[in-house]
Every structure is written in structure tokens, then in C-alpha cells.
Amino acid sequence: MQNRIIKLIGLLLLSASFTSVYASDDTPEVCGVPQVYSAVEGIRENSKISFNSYFGTMQDIESRAIYYRGKCNVIITNEERLPANLIKEGKITQNSVARLVKAPLILWSNNKFLLKDNINVIVNKKLKSLALPKDSLTTVGFAATEVVKRKDFPSEYLKKKNAIYRAEHEYQIFSLLKNNNIQTGFITKPLIMKNGQTTGSYWYVPHEYYSPVYYYIISTDKSDKTQQLYNYIMGNKQNLSEFYSAGFEALND
């Protein structure tokens, strides 16, 4: 499943083309960022409610939802500003959005021996490079910046070596890490899952070190089909377990 996500991310980075699965005019469509691909497709394959799926960057999804450049009846996103913008534009109400799951922040390396749920390589000043998303653009970047600023995360020597790199979003960080261009980077756990197992090596960042990275589910219209699908995804234990298997966490974890 991870290979599908990697290919999907590559397509998103190289072009603005849309990724739609079994498009249909009268069937509700769930739009989501690439991190939710495995969970949404797992739900769709076993769902009692028929729906199509579309995966794209948050900018692509926002363009569809706000400017009607595509179909998105239900949206699953990791950026709080999308539901805020939809409310501001009068497209939805506050009752049409809810927190769904959390994505745990991790420091990840493609090298399976480098990190084993600790940061000894940083403490011992042996780390060569570190990457994180820009804090002004994404919630993941903001969370990662909170960690780097902590006194108990000894990264000052990397700053002096100009060995801390920033990218616009975590997909780019993940791509750099997969290609071994950067040694470690802050991303969220769903990006490193493969067949229910983690890949590489990682340090699981303690929750108290950063602001939660929430994922939101949004209903964009009040039709019966959309409301049924919205309630079904977030109210069914089996559906939520698809998210947990894909690397997400429950809201109360």
C-alpha cells in the first residue's frame, strides 16, 4: 500500500492532474489528502455506502470545494484552515465539520538502523542533516518547529552547520528522505506505513512536545447521501480502525 502512496505523492508533486477513483455523477465523492489514501480505500472497498474517492493536495481540494472545480461531498484534510475558509465563504456551517483522528509526529529516517525510538544520534552529535516542513504553511511544520525549539532537543549544532532544511510540506520531506537526500526529517506516521507495518526507523515524538496534528472530516452539502456518508465514516468503529491501521491515532490518545 505504501508504494501506491509514494506513486500518488509523486504524481501530485510533478503535475496538477487529478486522481479520481471510479468517478460517477450521482455517487458521493470523498476527497482526501494522500495520507488518508489507505484508510479511505480500505473503507470504500468494504463500505455498505457506495462512494467514489479523489486524492490531491490541500490546494487542489480547496479549489474544488470553494471554486466548484470538482466534486467533493465529504472532505478529509489535515489543515484546519480549509474548514475555516469554507465557513468564511459560507459554503458550510460549524456543524458540518468535526475532528476525526490525529496523526502522530515522528522523526523518521529511511535508514532502519539510525533511529530506534530515541534521539541518541542527535544527542551524540552524529546526525548530518534534518528536514522539516515550513511552520507557516502546514500544521505539521508548526508542530515540528515546536520540537526543534525545545531545549531538550539538542539541534543547535545542526543549525550552526546549516544542516537543517525546510520544505513546503511533508510530502516533499518524505520524498527527500526516501531518496536518501536528507538523513532525517519530521513527518507524520501514516506516510511510513506499509501493509500495516512501519518502514525505516523513527523516533516517536512525545505528544507533550507539540500541538496535535488533527485530521478533519467535512460535509460540504446537506443531501441525504452526503450526510449518511459523513456520519458513516466517522461513526463506524471498523472505519476508524482503518485509520488506526494506517498510522493514525484516536483523538483521545
Secondary structure, 3 states (H helix, E strand, C coil): CHHHHHHHHHHHHHCCCCEEECCCCCCCEEEECHHHHHHHHHHHHHCCCCCEEEECCHHHHHHHHHHCCCCCCEEEECCCHHHHHHHHCCCCCHHHEEEEEECCEEEEECCCCCCCCCCHHHHCCCCCCEEEECCCCCHHHHHHHHHHCCCCCCCHHHHHCCCEEEECCHHHHHHHHHCCCCCEEEEEHHHHEECCEECCEEEECCHHHCCCCEEEEEECCCCHHHHHHHHHHHHCHHHHHHHHHCCCECCCC
